Amino acid sequence: MKRILFTAGIIAVAGAATAWVFISGNGEDNTVKNDRVVVERGNLVEYALAVGHIEPRNEIEVKSKISGVVNKVFAEAGDYVEEGQPLLEIRPDPTPLELAEAKRNVERSEIALDNVQREMFRMEQLRARDMVSEHDYQNLQRNLRDSEINVQLNRERLELLESGRILIGETLIESVIKAPTSGYILEKMVDIGDPIVPLTSYQAGTPLMTLARMDDLLFKGTVDEIDVGKLQEGMTAEIRVGALPGSRVKGELTRISLKATTRDNSTVFPVEIRITDNDGRVLRAGYSANANVVIDRREDVLIIPERLVTYLEDKSTVEVPSRNENGREETEVRLGLSDAINVEVVEGLEEGDVVLEKPLRSLAAN
């Protein structure tokens, strides 16, 4: 009984396999069907790829004009600050030698001023008797003014070293560093206790913070030299931000560099794209992104996959079914715009025509 059931099972499986082959047809007919592509209408867009980052248009480095150490911090990275709002307080921290020299300079200038004042007193008495020339008197007056300015300057230097705050005319110089403009603090480079080198005409000074407006952002990147000749300012761009998948950020090409740079052994040109629509997303400085600059666009045109085209010198051909059964023949076509996947057919084919895939090549065994 078991042997009969086993035999019946084998017959049933064989019958099912035969029916599947009969329904699906032989392998040759199925291959021909899958190798056919119908000419259809569609849209094509040619892009130039730019690789770069999202950055603010202007990023300001905040620096101190006095030396010392950081005493207080009033704002942190990510905070929004208004122009004139305190950011940091610098506590003067002069060396003992600097403080001693400043005090001695005050003493020397005061002694020099006292000597010039005594000389001026004698000069005025002699001038009243017409015993001194007008030229000598004017020279002494000039020396007196210079000595008074020198005393004031040395006193101000000493006061600045000791207190970190001084009023010169109507200008207040103090140790509290204030925001030069309104914006967000992108980075804080110092902490309490860090030494500060001042900004002068001969040294760059210690960067304290970076400040920028985040409502005026740019995409800054590079384009390969192959594509830069096709670009023009004013072209639209679609920006894909790596940290925001699915976002559709739009922009406008505003600057193309006149000079190339070399990166990873490739020649590229820097470009800037102004962001016109952030798709309602919060963009942050430093986001890596790719921008597709729209070079050309075609709508409702005949398209076929570019893999079907054979290029030979200045001639482009595709293979179409011949009148013979399972045969194929070449036909010449004139092509237009390509997006590297599909290509526009200008002449040679009509909508609904069938184009054959290129036959697969097999590697002969050695």
PEQUI-V986594 format. One record per run of one state. SS is the DSSP state (helix for helix, strand for strand, loop for the rest). FROM is the first residue (numbers start at 1). TO is the last residue. If there is no record, write none. Layout:
ss=SS from=FROM to=TO
ss=SS from=FROM to=TO
//
This chain:
ss=loop from=1 to=1
ss=helix from=2 to=24
ss=loop from=25 to=26
ss=helix from=27 to=34
ss=loop from=35 to=35
ss=strand from=36 to=38
ss=loop from=39 to=39
ss=strand from=40 to=56
ss=loop from=57 to=58
ss=strand from=59 to=62
ss=loop from=63 to=67
ss=strand from=68 to=73
ss=loop from=74 to=79
ss=strand from=80 to=81
ss=loop from=82 to=85
ss=strand from=86 to=91
ss=loop from=92 to=95
ss=helix from=96 to=128
ss=loop from=129 to=133
ss=helix from=134 to=163
ss=loop from=164 to=164
ss=strand from=165 to=168
ss=loop from=169 to=170
ss=strand from=171 to=174
ss=loop from=175 to=175
ss=strand from=176 to=178
ss=loop from=179 to=182
ss=strand from=183 to=188
ss=loop from=189 to=194
ss=strand from=195 to=196
ss=loop from=197 to=199
ss=strand from=200 to=200
ss=loop from=201 to=202
ss=strand from=203 to=203
ss=loop from=204 to=208
ss=strand from=209 to=212
ss=loop from=213 to=216
ss=strand from=217 to=224
ss=helix from=225 to=228
ss=loop from=229 to=235
ss=strand from=236 to=241
ss=loop from=242 to=248
ss=strand from=249 to=263
ss=loop from=264 to=265
ss=strand from=266 to=277
ss=loop from=278 to=287
ss=strand from=288 to=305
ss=helix from=306 to=308
ss=loop from=309 to=309
ss=strand from=310 to=312
ss=loop from=313 to=314
ss=strand from=315 to=321
ss=loop from=322 to=327
ss=strand from=328 to=332
ss=loop from=333 to=333
ss=strand from=334 to=338
ss=loop from=339 to=341
ss=strand from=342 to=347
ss=loop from=348 to=353
ss=strand from=354 to=356
ss=loop from=357 to=366
//
